[in-house]
Structures are given as structure tokens and as C-alpha cells.
Amino acid sequence: MLIDLTHAVRHDLPVYPGDRETVLIQSSEIGRDGYNNHLLTANMHAGTHIDGPMHLLDVHDYLSRQPLESFIGEGCLIEAEGLEKVEYRAEYEELLKPGGIVLIRTGHDRLFGNPDYFQDYPVLSEAFAELLVRNRVKMVGLDTPSPDRYPFEVHKLLFRSGILIAENLTGLEKLSGHGAFEVIALPLKIEADSALARVVARILEK
């Protein structure tokens, strides 16, 4: 069973305030040109995407250079709906696995497309981020636009430890109640700091 956790890329896809707008147009048509084609103009942080270390660290390391293993791993779901900040809890120590991908469900994706989505979103505490680092996870995924706010210290803490960040996920509630699952979060192979991605969860039936 596969569960899609990705916002569809579309014209006027909501972007972080200050970023360029997403433009998706049909550039060729069967009746006029004999074939169909579409043209996309998008920044790499629009919609569901994966942030790489080059986004906020002074490194020249395109996300496309990361090994494929960086984007696939055993999943772990943290339920955090209603929290303004996801704090450290001792119980999380047993949940997180080295090399795993941690998904944090806040329910904030229900506001995607609303201006409030980019303003008042839940964040991760530095203590929780340090937990991710200590347990050597490979990626954290969020149904919010960011794990933190300016000056983005959580971003930097994770990047310095090689942890990637998947932002603007959706539909994480579909994972609630399921057992083991695998996350497949493949970014487009683009020479850039970050990239649009298709993120899915594969339920591992026992």
C-alpha cells in the first residue's frame, strides 16, 4: 500500500513569502502545434520539496550529489497535532532509528493555500533537533513550511549533521494507526541547493 504525501505542482502553487511565484502553463497544444507540452517555472522550495545543506550553509554541495540511500528509509511518525513547538520527550528515544526518516504530523497542512500557512506554523525545539542528530536519522519530514523561523538555527543544526529536511508534506494522518512503513522521498535530480520532490510512504504489511 502506497500513500502519497505530496502536494501537486500546479500554477500559482503557494510559495514562501518573498520567493518567486510558481508558473505552470501549457506551452504547446495538439490543435495548434500537433503535440502537447507544458512549461514550469518554480523555485526549489515551492510545494513539497527537500532542503539540502547548501540551502543555509556555506557549502557547494548540490542535493543531486547525495546518494540515493539518503532519500529512502524506515519511517517513524511523531504525532504532534495541536502543539506550537515539538519538544524533546524521553519516549522518542526508543522510536527513532539510525538511518530512519522521521515524519512529524501537526495537521498544519490543512491550511496550505491560506496565507496563515506561512505565518503561524509549529516548529521544532533545538532539544528535539538534537535528539534527531543524536539518533542519527537521515531525514525529517514536516507538514509545515519549515522546522523553525529566522535565523533558522534548527535548519543549520540538522544540516551540519547531514540530516535532510522534507517540507510541505501533506496527508500524514493517513499513516496514523498503521504499523511499519518505509518513506521514499525522491527529489528531482537538479543541480541546486534543494529540489521539488515526490514523497510517498509504503506500508509494510506484516
Residue frames as a rotation matrix with the C-alpha (Angstrom) as fourth column:
MET 1
0.579 0.816 0.000 0.00
0.816 -0.579 0.000 0.00
0.000 0.000 -1.000 0.00
LEU 2
-0.575 -0.768 0.283 1.40
0.782 -0.618 -0.086 3.37
0.241 0.172 0.955 -1.07
ILE 3
0.524 0.688 -0.503 0.37
0.790 -0.613 -0.016 6.72
-0.320 -0.389 -0.864 0.44
ASP 4
-0.026 -0.483 0.875 1.18
0.732 -0.606 -0.313 9.93
0.681 0.633 0.369 -1.41
LEU 5
0.257 0.010 -0.966 2.41
0.870 -0.439 0.226 12.69
-0.422 -0.899 -0.122 0.94
THR 6
-0.728 -0.678 0.108 2.99
0.610 -0.567 0.553 15.28
-0.314 0.468 0.826 -1.80
HIS 7
0.180 0.697 -0.694 1.23
-0.008 -0.704 -0.710 18.49
-0.984 0.133 -0.121 -2.82
ALA 8
0.399 0.016 0.917 0.64
0.876 0.289 -0.387 18.53
-0.271 0.957 0.101 -6.59
VAL 9
-0.672 -0.610 -0.420 2.73
0.363 -0.766 0.531 21.05
-0.645 0.204 0.736 -8.54
ARG 10
0.206 0.813 0.544 0.30
0.973 -0.110 -0.203 23.47
-0.106 0.571 -0.814 -10.19
HIS 11
-0.263 -0.209 0.942 0.08
0.472 -0.879 -0.063 27.02
0.841 0.428 0.330 -11.45
ASP 12
0.077 0.210 0.975 0.21
-0.553 -0.804 0.217 29.51
0.830 -0.555 0.055 -8.55
LEU 13
0.337 -0.085 -0.938 1.42
0.620 0.769 0.153 26.82
0.708 -0.633 0.312 -6.13
PRO 14
0.984 0.077 0.159 1.81
-0.059 -0.705 0.707 28.67
0.167 -0.705 -0.689 -2.79
VAL 15
0.171 -0.983 -0.059 5.37
0.515 0.141 -0.846 29.80
0.840 0.114 0.530 -2.09
TYR 16
0.040 -0.284 -0.958 7.20
0.978 -0.187 0.096 31.05
-0.207 -0.940 0.270 0.98
PRO 17
0.896 0.373 -0.240 6.76
0.336 -0.924 -0.180 34.84
-0.288 0.081 -0.954 1.29
GLY 18
0.372 -0.764 -0.526 9.39
-0.546 -0.639 0.542 36.59
-0.751 0.085 -0.655 -0.82
ASP 19
-0.510 -0.531 0.677 10.01
0.196 0.695 0.692 33.64
-0.838 0.486 -0.250 -3.16
ARG 20
-0.791 0.192 -0.581 9.15
-0.605 -0.379 0.700 33.80
-0.086 0.905 0.416 -6.85
GLU 21
0.159 0.960 0.230 5.73
-0.789 0.264 -0.555 32.60
-0.593 -0.093 0.800 -7.87
THR 22
-0.571 -0.224 0.790 5.17
0.163 0.912 0.376 29.20
-0.804 0.344 -0.485 -9.45
VAL 23
0.012 0.540 -0.841 4.11
-0.864 -0.418 -0.281 29.39
-0.504 0.730 0.462 -13.10
LEU 24
-0.659 -0.119 0.743 2.83
0.181 0.933 0.310 26.32
-0.730 0.338 -0.593 -14.94
ILE 25
0.064 0.649 -0.758 1.45
-0.729 -0.489 -0.480 26.90
-0.682 0.583 0.442 -18.42
GLN 26
0.409 0.081 0.909 0.56
0.514 0.802 -0.303 24.77
-0.754 0.591 0.287 -21.40
SER 27
-0.171 -0.638 -0.751 3.14
-0.307 -0.690 0.656 25.90
-0.936 0.343 -0.078 -23.93
SER 28
-0.868 -0.053 -0.493 2.03
-0.493 0.201 0.846 23.71
0.055 0.978 -0.201 -26.85
GLU 29
-0.085 0.922 0.378 -1.36
-0.560 0.270 -0.784 22.34
-0.824 -0.279 0.493 -27.88
ILE 30
-0.370 -0.005 0.929 -2.39
0.471 0.861 0.192 19.45
-0.801 0.509 -0.316 -30.09
GLY 31
0.562 0.753 0.342 -4.72
0.674 -0.177 -0.718 21.56
-0.480 0.634 -0.606 -32.26
ARG 32
0.907 -0.227 -0.355 -2.15
-0.321 -0.918 -0.233 24.30
-0.273 0.326 -0.905 -32.87
ASP 33
0.135 -0.988 -0.071 1.22
-0.960 -0.148 0.238 22.56
-0.246 0.036 -0.969 -32.64
GLY 34
0.294 0.037 -0.955 0.49
-0.559 0.818 -0.140 18.90
0.775 0.575 0.262 -33.20
TYR 35
-0.191 -0.345 -0.919 1.59
0.581 0.715 -0.389 17.94
0.791 -0.608 0.063 -29.66
ASN 36
0.868 0.457 0.197 1.07
0.072 -0.507 0.859 18.95
0.492 -0.731 -0.473 -26.03
ASN 37
-0.229 -0.920 -0.317 3.76
0.676 0.084 -0.732 20.38
0.700 -0.382 0.603 -23.78
HIS 38
0.878 0.466 -0.112 3.92
0.388 -0.555 0.735 22.33
0.280 -0.689 -0.668 -20.54
LEU 39
-0.117 -0.904 0.410 6.42
0.245 -0.427 -0.870 24.84
0.962 -0.002 0.272 -19.15
LEU 40
0.732 0.308 -0.608 7.20
0.629 0.040 0.777 25.12
0.264 -0.951 -0.165 -15.45
THR 41
-0.175 -0.751 0.636 8.94
-0.036 -0.641 -0.767 27.99
0.984 -0.157 0.085 -13.66
ALA 42
0.866 0.482 -0.133 9.42
0.067 0.151 0.986 27.25
0.495 -0.863 0.098 -9.98
ASN 43
0.003 -0.844 0.537 11.86
-0.892 -0.245 -0.380 27.89
0.452 -0.478 -0.753 -7.18
MET 44
-0.419 -0.298 -0.858 13.15
-0.141 0.955 -0.262 24.76
0.897 0.011 -0.442 -5.49
HIS 45
-0.993 0.061 -0.105 11.28
0.112 0.132 -0.985 25.48
-0.046 -0.989 -0.137 -2.24
ALA 46
-0.401 0.910 -0.105 7.76
-0.904 -0.375 0.204 25.59
0.146 0.177 0.973 -3.67
GLY 47
0.562 0.739 -0.372 5.33
-0.657 0.672 0.341 22.90
0.502 0.053 0.863 -2.58
THR 48
0.923 -0.222 0.315 6.67
-0.047 0.746 0.664 19.58
-0.382 -0.627 0.679 -1.33
HIS 49
0.613 -0.785 -0.093 10.46
-0.320 -0.139 -0.937 19.68
0.722 0.604 -0.337 -1.52
ILE 50
0.720 -0.492 -0.490 13.66
0.694 0.539 0.478 18.57
0.030 -0.684 0.729 0.17
ASP 51
0.853 -0.494 0.169 16.14
-0.507 -0.861 0.042 21.04
0.125 -0.122 -0.985 1.64
GLY 52
0.571 -0.763 -0.303 19.83
0.654 0.646 -0.394 20.17
0.496 0.027 0.868 1.36
PRO 53
0.260 -0.534 -0.805 22.72
0.854 -0.263 0.450 21.60
-0.452 -0.804 0.388 3.41
MET 54
-0.659 -0.577 0.482 23.66
0.746 -0.584 0.319 24.09
0.097 0.570 0.816 0.67
HIS 55
0.260 0.871 0.417 20.38
0.703 -0.467 0.537 25.92
0.662 0.154 -0.733 1.37
LEU 56
0.931 0.192 0.311 21.70
-0.061 -0.757 0.651 27.56
0.360 -0.625 -0.693 4.56
LEU 57
0.577 -0.815 -0.048 25.33
0.303 0.159 0.940 26.53
-0.758 -0.557 0.339 4.94
ASP 58
0.508 -0.492 -0.707 28.32
-0.772 -0.623 -0.121 27.96
-0.381 0.608 -0.697 3.09
VAL 59
-0.340 -0.539 0.771 28.96
-0.032 0.825 0.564 24.77
-0.940 0.167 -0.297 1.12
HIS 60
-0.160 0.261 -0.952 28.79
-0.976 -0.189 0.112 23.99
-0.151 0.947 0.285 -2.59
ASP 61
-0.944 -0.095 0.317 27.09
-0.123 0.990 -0.068 20.63
-0.307 -0.103 -0.946 -2.37
TYR 62
-0.463 0.808 -0.365 24.13
-0.796 -0.198 0.571 20.16
0.389 0.555 0.735 -4.70
LEU 63
0.055 0.603 0.796 21.33
-0.795 0.509 -0.331 17.97
-0.605 -0.614 0.507 -3.38
SER 64
0.794 0.283 -0.537 21.65
-0.592 0.557 -0.582 15.91
0.135 0.781 0.610 -6.58
ARG 65
-0.107 -0.931 -0.348 25.03
-0.618 0.336 -0.710 14.67
0.779 0.139 -0.612 -5.35
GLN 66
-0.172 0.118 0.978 23.52
-0.924 0.325 -0.202 12.96
-0.342 -0.938 0.053 -2.32
PRO 67
-0.978 -0.155 -0.143 23.47
-0.194 0.924 0.330 9.15
0.081 0.350 -0.933 -2.61
LEU 68
-0.300 0.929 -0.215 20.05
-0.347 0.103 0.932 7.66
0.889 0.354 0.291 -3.33
GLU 69
-0.283 0.147 -0.948 20.14
0.717 0.689 -0.107 5.96
0.637 -0.710 -0.300 0.06
SER 70
-0.982 -0.143 -0.122 19.73
0.188 -0.748 -0.637 9.40
0.000 -0.649 0.761 1.63
PHE 71
-0.651 0.756 -0.067 16.14
-0.739 -0.612 0.282 9.59
0.172 0.233 0.957 0.39
ILE 72
0.243 0.704 -0.668 14.77
-0.392 0.701 0.596 6.16
0.887 0.117 0.446 1.34
GLY 73
-0.813 -0.582 0.032 14.45
-0.265 0.321 -0.909 4.74
0.519 -0.747 -0.416 4.82
GLU 74
-0.430 0.627 -0.650 12.38
0.812 0.583 0.025 3.21
0.395 -0.517 -0.759 7.59
GLY 75
-0.259 0.425 0.867 9.69
-0.054 -0.903 0.427 5.66
0.964 0.063 0.257 8.63
CYS 76
-0.613 0.139 -0.778 8.69
0.790 0.145 -0.596 6.89
0.030 -0.980 -0.199 12.06
LEU 77
-0.056 0.687 0.725 5.58
0.356 -0.664 0.657 9.02
0.933 0.295 -0.208 12.71
ILE 78
-0.858 -0.150 -0.491 5.53
0.511 -0.339 -0.790 11.58
-0.048 -0.929 0.367 15.53
GLU 79
0.112 0.963 0.246 2.03
0.836 -0.225 0.500 12.79
0.537 0.150 -0.830 16.41
ALA 80
-0.724 -0.467 -0.507 2.23
0.664 -0.672 -0.329 16.49
-0.187 -0.575 0.797 17.26
GLU 81
-0.230 0.707 0.669 -1.16
0.546 -0.476 0.690 17.95
0.806 0.524 -0.276 16.34
GLY 82
0.774 0.633 0.005 -2.07
0.403 -0.499 0.767 20.97
0.488 -0.592 -0.641 18.43
LEU 83
0.357 -0.728 -0.585 1.50
0.789 -0.100 0.606 21.70
-0.500 -0.678 0.539 19.53
GLU 84
0.974 -0.115 -0.196 3.10
-0.184 -0.907 -0.380 25.09
-0.134 0.406 -0.904 18.88
LYS 85
0.094 -0.985 -0.144 6.53
-0.966 -0.056 -0.252 23.58
0.240 0.163 -0.957 19.41
VAL 86
0.812 0.076 -0.579 7.63
-0.057 0.997 0.051 19.95
0.581 -0.008 0.814 19.20
GLU 87
0.356 -0.652 0.669 9.72
-0.930 -0.318 0.185 19.39
0.092 -0.688 -0.720 22.30
TYR 88
-0.575 -0.645 -0.504 12.02
-0.498 0.764 -0.411 16.58
0.650 0.015 -0.760 23.38
ARG 89
0.551 0.640 0.535 10.33
-0.833 0.380 0.402 13.62
0.054 -0.667 0.743 25.07
ALA 90
-0.352 -0.739 0.574 12.15
-0.774 0.575 0.265 10.65
-0.526 -0.351 -0.774 26.54
GLU 91
0.290 0.562 0.775 9.70
-0.037 0.816 -0.578 8.28
-0.956 0.139 0.257 24.83
TYR 92
0.864 0.024 -0.502 11.01
-0.486 -0.217 -0.847 9.40
-0.129 0.976 -0.176 21.43
GLU 93
-0.084 -0.992 0.096 14.40
-0.926 0.113 0.361 7.88
-0.369 -0.059 -0.928 22.19
GLU 94
-0.390 -0.018 0.921 13.00
-0.039 0.999 0.003 4.39
-0.920 -0.035 -0.390 21.53
LEU 95
0.636 0.759 0.139 11.10
0.149 0.056 -0.987 5.42
-0.757 0.648 -0.077 18.40
LEU 96
0.724 -0.355 -0.591 13.93
-0.670 -0.567 -0.480 6.92
-0.164 0.743 -0.648 16.38
LYS 97
0.719 -0.462 0.519 16.21
0.425 0.883 0.198 4.58
-0.550 0.078 0.831 14.48
PRO 98
-0.209 -0.860 -0.466 19.64
-0.198 -0.430 0.881 5.32
-0.958 0.277 -0.080 12.97
GLY 99
-0.971 -0.222 0.091 19.21
0.056 0.159 0.986 5.84
-0.234 0.962 -0.141 9.24
GLY 100
-0.281 0.949 0.145 15.47
0.906 0.312 -0.286 6.34
-0.317 0.051 -0.947 9.61
ILE 101
-0.769 0.185 0.612 13.18
0.192 -0.846 0.498 9.06
0.609 0.501 0.615 8.31
VAL 102
-0.653 0.496 -0.573 11.08
0.641 -0.043 -0.766 10.87
-0.404 -0.868 -0.290 10.91
LEU 103
-0.506 0.596 0.623 7.74
0.366 -0.506 0.781 12.37
0.781 0.623 0.038 9.86
ILE 104
-0.884 0.180 -0.433 6.06
0.353 -0.352 -0.867 14.88
-0.308 -0.919 0.247 12.15
ARG 105
-0.365 0.848 0.384 2.29
0.692 -0.029 0.721 15.25
0.622 0.529 -0.577 11.84
THR 106
-0.929 0.059 -0.365 0.96
0.219 -0.708 -0.671 18.59
-0.298 -0.703 0.645 13.08
GLY 107
-0.008 0.965 0.263 -2.12
0.905 0.119 -0.409 18.86
-0.426 0.235 -0.874 10.85
HIS 108
-0.150 -0.114 -0.982 -0.89
0.025 -0.993 0.112 22.25
-0.988 -0.008 0.152 9.67
ASP 109
-0.938 -0.247 0.243 -1.14
0.223 0.108 0.969 21.14
-0.265 0.963 -0.046 6.04
ARG 110
-0.072 0.986 0.150 -4.89
0.963 0.108 -0.247 21.81
-0.260 0.126 -0.957 6.26
LEU 111
0.496 0.214 -0.841 -4.01
0.202 -0.971 -0.128 25.49
-0.844 -0.106 -0.525 5.92
PHE 112
-0.576 -0.759 0.303 -1.97
0.476 -0.010 0.880 25.03
-0.665 0.651 0.367 2.72
GLY 113
-0.393 0.414 0.821 -3.11
0.794 -0.297 0.530 27.71
0.463 0.860 -0.213 0.28
ASN 114
0.802 0.591 -0.088 -4.15
0.529 -0.634 0.564 30.03
0.278 -0.499 -0.821 3.13
PRO 115
0.347 -0.714 0.608 -1.81
-0.219 -0.692 -0.688 32.98
0.912 0.106 -0.397 3.91
ASP 116
0.623 -0.065 0.780 -1.72
-0.782 -0.078 0.618 31.86
0.021 -0.995 -0.100 7.55
TYR 117
0.962 -0.246 -0.121 0.08
0.233 0.966 -0.112 28.68
0.144 0.080 0.986 6.49
PHE 118
0.196 -0.963 0.187 3.39
0.601 -0.033 -0.799 30.54
0.775 0.269 0.572 6.22
GLN 119
0.060 -0.122 0.991 2.89
-0.449 -0.889 -0.083 32.70
0.891 -0.440 -0.108 9.32
ASP 120
0.035 0.091 0.995 1.85
-0.999 0.014 0.034 30.76
-0.011 -0.996 0.092 12.39
TYR 121
0.514 0.092 -0.853 3.21
-0.373 0.920 -0.125 27.24
0.773 0.382 0.507 11.97
PRO 122
0.961 -0.192 0.198 4.52
-0.100 0.426 0.899 24.77
-0.257 -0.884 0.390 14.59
VAL 123
0.381 -0.906 -0.185 8.30
-0.721 -0.166 -0.673 24.49
0.579 0.390 -0.717 14.93
LEU 124
0.584 -0.323 -0.745 10.86
0.481 0.877 -0.003 22.07
0.654 -0.356 0.667 16.36
SER 125
0.921 -0.365 0.132 12.74
-0.320 -0.521 0.791 22.89
-0.220 -0.772 -0.597 19.54
GLU 126
0.180 -0.939 -0.292 16.53
-0.865 -0.009 -0.502 22.69
0.469 0.343 -0.814 19.44
ALA 127
-0.347 -0.271 0.898 16.34
-0.769 0.631 -0.106 19.90
-0.538 -0.727 -0.427 22.02
PHE 128
0.609 0.607 0.510 14.17
-0.148 0.719 -0.679 17.86
-0.779 0.338 0.528 19.65
ALA 129
0.825 -0.376 -0.423 16.55
-0.487 -0.093 -0.868 18.61
0.288 0.922 -0.260 16.76
GLU 130
-0.183 -0.934 0.306 19.46
-0.976 0.135 -0.172 17.44
0.119 -0.330 -0.937 18.91
LEU 131
0.091 0.329 0.940 17.52
-0.443 0.859 -0.258 14.21
-0.892 -0.393 0.223 19.51
LEU 132
0.962 0.268 -0.059 17.36
-0.152 0.340 -0.928 13.68
-0.229 0.901 0.368 15.73
VAL 133
0.392 -0.899 -0.194 21.10
-0.762 -0.199 -0.616 14.29
0.515 0.390 -0.763 15.49
ARG 134
-0.251 -0.510 0.823 21.93
-0.917 0.397 -0.034 12.02
-0.309 -0.763 -0.567 18.42
ASN 135
0.218 0.439 0.872 19.86
-0.171 0.896 -0.409 9.19
-0.961 -0.059 0.270 16.93
ARG 136
-0.689 -0.715 -0.122 21.50
-0.212 0.038 0.976 9.68
-0.693 0.698 -0.178 13.52
VAL 137
0.352 0.829 0.436 18.31
0.435 0.267 -0.860 9.88
-0.829 0.492 -0.267 11.44
LYS 138
-0.566 -0.607 0.558 18.83
0.751 -0.100 0.652 10.73
-0.340 0.789 0.512 7.75
MET 139
-0.746 0.386 0.543 15.80
0.139 -0.707 0.693 12.97
0.651 0.592 0.474 7.17
VAL 140
-0.643 0.675 -0.363 12.96
0.420 -0.086 -0.904 14.72
-0.641 -0.733 -0.228 8.97
GLY 141
-0.734 0.471 0.488 9.70
0.440 -0.218 0.871 15.45
0.517 0.855 -0.047 7.16
LEU 142
-0.771 0.411 -0.486 7.14
0.241 -0.518 -0.820 18.08
-0.590 -0.750 0.301 8.12
ASP 143
-0.102 0.800 0.591 3.62
0.984 -0.007 0.180 19.08
0.148 0.599 -0.787 7.08
THR 144
0.677 0.152 -0.720 4.70
0.362 -0.921 0.147 22.70
-0.641 -0.360 -0.678 7.65
PRO 145
0.944 -0.298 0.140 6.82
0.000 -0.423 -0.906 25.15
0.330 0.855 -0.400 5.63
SER 146
0.021 -0.977 0.210 9.83
-0.391 -0.201 -0.898 24.97
0.920 -0.063 -0.387 7.95
PRO 147
0.165 -0.010 -0.986 11.12
0.737 0.666 0.117 23.37
0.656 -0.746 0.118 11.15
ASP 148
-0.182 -0.311 -0.933 11.96
0.871 -0.492 -0.006 26.82
-0.457 -0.813 0.361 12.53
ARG 149
0.897 0.385 0.218 11.97
0.441 -0.818 -0.369 30.58
0.036 0.427 -0.903 11.90
TYR 150
0.349 -0.787 0.508 14.71
0.093 -0.510 -0.855 33.13
0.932 0.346 -0.105 11.30
PRO 151
0.164 -0.751 -0.639 17.64
-0.952 -0.291 0.098 32.85
-0.260 0.592 -0.763 12.00
PHE 152
0.725 0.295 -0.622 16.92
-0.564 0.773 -0.290 29.15
0.396 0.561 0.727 11.19
GLU 153
-0.168 -0.842 0.512 19.18
-0.985 0.159 -0.063 27.59
-0.028 -0.515 -0.857 13.79
VAL 154
0.259 0.307 0.916 17.37
-0.356 0.912 -0.204 24.23
-0.898 -0.274 0.345 13.69
HIS 155
0.983 0.024 -0.183 17.88
-0.184 0.206 -0.961 24.05
0.015 0.978 0.207 9.93
LYS 156
0.344 -0.937 -0.057 21.60
-0.755 -0.240 -0.610 24.65
0.558 0.253 -0.790 10.41
LEU 157
-0.108 -0.341 0.934 21.93
-0.876 0.477 0.073 22.21
-0.470 -0.810 -0.350 13.30
LEU 158
0.621 0.426 0.658 20.37
-0.103 0.876 -0.471 19.44
-0.777 0.225 0.588 11.19
PHE 159
0.942 -0.258 -0.213 22.35
-0.230 -0.038 -0.972 20.28
0.243 0.965 -0.095 8.07
ARG 160
0.135 -0.960 0.246 25.66
-0.966 -0.183 -0.183 20.22
0.221 -0.213 -0.952 9.94
SER 161
-0.307 -0.185 0.934 24.87
-0.566 0.824 -0.023 16.61
-0.765 -0.536 -0.357 10.88
GLY 162
-0.957 -0.177 -0.230 23.87
-0.286 0.446 0.848 15.61
-0.048 0.877 -0.478 7.37
ILE 163
-0.485 0.858 0.170 20.14
0.586 0.463 -0.665 15.46
-0.649 -0.223 -0.728 8.08
LEU 164
-0.897 0.247 0.366 17.92
0.229 -0.449 0.864 16.46
0.377 0.859 0.346 5.17
ILE 165
-0.665 0.703 -0.254 14.59
0.002 -0.339 -0.941 18.25
-0.747 -0.626 0.224 5.61
ALA 166
-0.721 0.558 0.412 11.40
0.591 0.183 0.786 17.50
0.362 0.810 -0.462 3.67
GLU 167
-0.829 0.396 -0.396 8.94
-0.025 -0.733 -0.680 20.38
-0.559 -0.553 0.617 3.91
ASN 168
-0.345 0.812 -0.471 5.29
-0.900 -0.429 -0.081 20.95
-0.267 0.396 0.878 2.94
LEU 169
-0.980 0.139 -0.140 4.22
0.103 0.965 0.240 17.33
0.168 0.221 -0.961 3.21
THR 170
-0.337 0.925 0.176 0.52
-0.935 -0.351 0.049 16.53
0.107 -0.148 0.983 3.32
GLY 171
0.428 0.688 -0.586 -1.74
-0.623 0.695 0.359 13.66
0.654 0.212 0.726 4.32
LEU 172
-0.647 -0.761 -0.046 0.36
-0.481 0.455 -0.749 12.36
0.591 -0.463 -0.660 7.19
GLU 173
-0.218 0.647 0.731 -2.84
-0.908 0.140 -0.395 11.48
-0.358 -0.750 0.557 9.05
LYS 174
0.617 0.453 -0.644 -3.21
-0.709 0.675 -0.204 8.57
0.343 0.582 0.738 6.61
LEU 175
-0.242 -0.798 -0.552 -0.24
-0.266 0.602 -0.753 6.94
0.933 -0.035 -0.358 8.35
SER 176
-0.459 0.105 0.882 -1.84
-0.887 -0.114 -0.448 7.03
0.053 -0.988 0.146 11.79
GLY 177
0.433 0.668 0.605 -2.76
-0.743 0.644 -0.179 3.59
-0.510 -0.372 0.776 13.02
HIS 178
0.815 -0.245 -0.525 -0.52
-0.257 0.659 -0.707 1.78
0.519 0.711 0.474 10.58
GLY 179
0.805 -0.594 -0.002 2.48
0.340 0.457 0.822 -0.20
-0.487 -0.662 0.570 11.71
ALA 180
-0.168 -0.981 -0.093 5.84
0.353 -0.148 0.924 -0.21
-0.920 0.123 0.371 9.97
PHE 181
0.897 0.382 0.224 6.28
0.339 -0.267 -0.902 1.86
-0.285 0.885 -0.369 6.84
GLU 182
-0.210 -0.954 0.212 9.04
0.871 -0.084 0.484 2.97
-0.444 0.287 0.849 4.50
VAL 183
0.599 0.328 -0.731 9.49
0.033 -0.922 -0.386 6.52
-0.800 0.207 -0.563 3.24
ILE 184
-0.123 -0.570 0.813 10.57
0.960 0.139 0.242 7.18
-0.251 0.810 0.530 -0.34
ALA 185
0.676 0.281 -0.681 11.36
0.264 -0.955 -0.132 10.88
-0.688 -0.090 -0.720 -0.78
LEU 186
-0.078 -0.735 0.673 12.99
0.921 0.205 0.330 11.36
-0.381 0.646 0.661 -4.16
PRO 187
0.222 0.083 -0.971 13.92
-0.069 -0.992 -0.101 14.90
-0.973 0.090 -0.215 -5.22
LEU 188
0.998 0.018 0.067 14.29
0.067 -0.028 -0.997 15.86
-0.016 0.999 -0.029 -8.85
LYS 189
0.279 -0.959 0.052 17.90
0.856 0.273 0.439 15.38
-0.435 -0.078 0.897 -9.98
ILE 190
0.811 0.048 0.584 18.64
0.324 -0.866 -0.380 19.09
0.488 0.497 -0.718 -10.29
GLU 191
-0.253 -0.943 -0.216 21.97
0.850 -0.110 -0.516 20.78
0.463 -0.314 0.829 -9.59
ALA 192
0.090 0.382 0.920 20.61
-0.223 -0.892 0.392 23.05
0.971 -0.240 0.005 -6.87
ASP 193
-0.706 -0.366 0.607 20.65
-0.621 -0.091 -0.778 23.50
0.340 -0.926 -0.163 -3.09
SER 194
-0.514 0.672 0.533 17.25
-0.237 0.486 -0.841 21.82
-0.825 -0.559 -0.090 -2.77
ALA 195
-0.937 0.172 -0.305 14.63
-0.274 0.184 0.944 20.30
0.218 0.968 -0.125 -5.07
LEU 196
0.051 0.998 0.037 10.96
-0.997 0.049 0.061 19.63
0.059 -0.040 0.997 -5.60
ALA 197
-0.901 -0.422 0.097 10.17
-0.433 0.887 -0.162 16.06
-0.018 -0.188 -0.982 -4.58
ARG 198
0.193 0.893 -0.407 7.61
-0.577 0.438 0.689 13.28
0.793 0.102 0.600 -4.74
VAL 199
-0.767 -0.417 0.487 7.29
-0.625 0.316 -0.714 11.79
0.144 -0.852 -0.503 -1.27
VAL 200
0.278 0.850 -0.448 5.40
-0.578 0.520 0.629 8.57
0.767 0.084 0.636 -0.61
ALA 201
-0.342 -0.290 0.894 5.08
-0.884 0.421 -0.202 6.11
-0.318 -0.859 -0.401 2.26
ARG 202
-0.162 0.239 -0.958 4.94
-0.515 0.807 0.288 2.37
0.842 0.540 -0.007 1.63
ILE 203
0.362 0.384 0.849 3.06
-0.929 0.219 0.297 0.47
-0.072 -0.897 0.436 4.31
LEU 204
-0.596 -0.640 -0.485 4.92
-0.616 0.752 -0.234 -2.70
0.514 0.159 -0.843 5.24
GLU 205
0.497 0.861 0.110 2.24
-0.776 0.384 0.501 -5.28
0.389 -0.334 0.859 5.96
LYS 206
-0.523 -0.661 0.538 3.33
-0.839 0.511 -0.187 -7.89
-0.151 -0.549 -0.822 8.45
